[in-house]
Amino acid sequence: MEERRERGGAVRVGMVWGGIGGLVGLLVSLLGSLIGIVVAVLIGVSCGRRAAAAEQRAGAISGLVAGGIAAPVYALGSTIGALFAAREIGASRLAATLSELLGSKISPDEAWAFFLASLVLSALIEITLVVAASTAAGAWSKRR
C-alpha cells in the first residue's frame, strides 16, 4: 500500500499545486501579467519541494513531473486574471497608453491584438518558469 502511494506522489502534488497555482495566478494577475510571472517561480519552487518529498525517485524527476502538470493550470489561471484586468481597463485606455508609449496612433483593436499576443508570450514564460523552478527545487531538496 505504501509503495502505491509513492508512485503517484509527484502527480498528486502537481495536481494540487496546479489548482492552488491556478487560483493564485488568477488573483495576482489581476494586478498585472508581470506579477504573475514573478509568482510563477514561487509556485514552481513550492511544487518541486513537495514533489521531491512525496516520492523516493530522484528529486529533479519528481519536480519535473509535478511542474509539468501544474504549469499549464497556473498559466491558464494567470491568463484569465490578466484578461479580467484588461477588460476592466478597456481597449480604448489600452490604446491610449500604448499610443503614448510608442509615439504613434494605435487603434483599440490593434491594442487588444497586442495585448492578446503579450498574454501568449506571458503564458509561455510562466510555463517555462514553473517547470524549471519545480525541477530545480526538487533536485535541490533531494541534494540536502
C-alpha positions in Angstrom: 0.0 0.0 0.0 2.8 2.4 0.8 4.6 1.7 -2.5 1.4 2.5 -4.3 1.2 5.9 -2.6 4.8 6.7 -3.5 4.3 6.2 -7.3 1.6 8.8 -7.6 3.2 11.3 -5.3 4.6 13.7 -7.9 1.5 13.6 -10.0 -0.8 14.2 -7.0 1.4 17.1 -5.8 1.4 18.5 -9.4 -2.4 18.4 -9.5 -2.8 20.0 -6.1 -0.3 22.7 -6.8 -1.8 23.2 -10.2 -5.1 24.0 -8.6 -3.5 26.2 -5.9 -1.3 27.9 -8.6 -4.3 28.5 -10.9 -6.2 30.3 -8.2 -3.1 32.3 -7.0 -2.3 33.1 -10.7 -5.8 34.4 -11.3 -5.7 36.6 -8.2 -2.2 38.1 -8.7 -2.6 38.6 -12.4 -5.5 40.9 -11.7 -2.7 43.3 -10.8 -0.7 42.6 -14.0 1.0 39.9 -16.0 4.4 40.8 -14.7 3.4 39.9 -11.1 2.0 36.6 -12.5 5.5 35.8 -14.0 7.2 36.5 -10.7 4.8 34.4 -8.7 5.3 31.5 -11.2 8.7 31.0 -9.7 7.4 30.8 -6.2 4.7 28.3 -7.2 7.3 26.2 -9.0 9.6 26.1 -6.1 6.8 25.1 -3.7 5.6 22.4 -6.1 9.1 21.0 -6.7 9.9 20.7 -3.0 6.7 18.9 -2.1 7.0 16.6 -5.1 10.5 15.6 -4.1 9.3 14.9 -0.5 6.4 12.8 -1.8 8.4 10.4 -3.9 11.6 8.3 -3.5 12.7 8.9 -7.0 15.3 11.5 -7.9 14.1 14.9 -6.9 14.6 16.5 -10.3 12.4 13.9 -12.0 9.7 14.4 -9.3 9.9 18.2 -9.7 9.7 17.9 -13.5 6.6 15.7 -13.4 4.8 17.9 -10.8 5.8 21.1 -12.5 4.8 19.8 -15.9 1.3 19.1 -14.5 1.0 22.3 -12.5 2.4 24.7 -15.1 -0.5 24.8 -17.7 -3.1 25.2 -15.0 -1.1 28.1 -13.4 -0.7 29.7 -16.8 -4.4 29.4 -17.6 -5.4 31.0 -14.3 -2.9 33.7 -14.7 -4.1 34.5 -18.3 -7.7 34.6 -17.2 -6.8 37.0 -14.4 -5.0 39.3 -16.8 -7.9 39.2 -19.2 -10.3 40.2 -16.4 -8.0 43.1 -15.6 -7.7 44.2 -19.2 -11.4 44.1 -19.7 -11.9 46.3 -16.7 -9.4 48.8 -18.1 -10.9 48.7 -21.6 -9.4 48.6 -25.1 -9.6 52.4 -25.6 -7.5 53.1 -22.5 -5.0 50.4 -23.5 -4.8 52.0 -27.0 -4.2 55.5 -25.4 -1.5 54.2 -23.2 0.2 52.2 -26.0 -0.1 55.3 -28.3 1.7 57.4 -25.7 4.5 54.8 -25.2 5.1 54.2 -28.9 4.5 57.8 -30.1 2.1 56.8 -32.9 -1.6 56.3 -33.2 -2.8 52.8 -32.1 -6.4 51.8 -32.6 -8.3 49.9 -29.8 -8.5 46.8 -32.0 -4.7 46.9 -32.6 -4.1 47.5 -28.9 -6.3 44.5 -28.0 -4.4 42.3 -30.5 -1.0 43.4 -29.0 -2.4 42.6 -25.5 -3.5 39.1 -26.6 -0.1 38.4 -28.1 1.5 39.5 -24.9 -0.7 37.1 -22.9 0.5 34.2 -25.1 4.1 35.2 -24.5 3.5 35.7 -20.8 1.9 32.2 -20.6 4.9 30.6 -22.3 7.3 32.3 -19.9 5.2 31.3 -16.9 5.1 27.6 -18.0 8.8 27.6 -18.6 9.5 29.2 -15.2 7.1 26.9 -13.2 8.7 23.8 -14.8 12.3 25.0 -14.4 11.8 26.2 -10.8 10.0 23.0 -9.8 12.7 20.8 -11.3 15.5 22.8 -9.7 13.7 22.8 -6.3 13.1 19.1 -6.5 16.8 18.5 -7.3 17.9 20.9 -4.6 15.7 19.3 -1.9 17.0 15.8 -2.6 20.5 17.1 -2.6 20.4 18.1 1.0 
